[in-house]
Each structure stands twice: as structure tokens, then as C-alpha cells.
């Protein structure tokens, strides 16, 4: 069997190619607002939404850092 045209495992995508930054930012704002609105009525759901929003915030920061080509060095 000839694997000349096989690309399985040879193509890797970055986060910016898989996730749309605008969509992730929209979901972050939606989760944050919904968590704030539910803070007094359902604290468990509010905590869950805040946790999801913090995960999305990390993804947003990673996407924004991946888009910049600047090298940050600490001296």
C-alpha cells in the first residue's frame, strides 16, 4: 500500500484556525452576563457559568497571543 498521498497526522491546525475569535468573545460576554444575572437566584449555575467564562477568557488570551508575532522577553 502506497501512503504517498496520505496526510493523516501531517497537518496541524493552530487555535486561530480552528476557533473564531469573535465567536469566542461573544460566548464569553454571554456567559459572564448570564452568570451575573443568575447570581442571586441560582448560585450553583452562576458559579458554573463564571467558570466557563474564565476558560473562554484563557482561550481568548491564547488566540490573541497566537496572532501577534512579537516575542516578549523578560530581562
Protein Blocks (a to p, Z undefined) as FASTA:
>chain_A
ZZklpcghkaccdfklmpcfklmmmmmmmmmmmmmmmmmmmmmlmmmmmmmmmmmmmmmm
mmmmmmpccdcddZZ
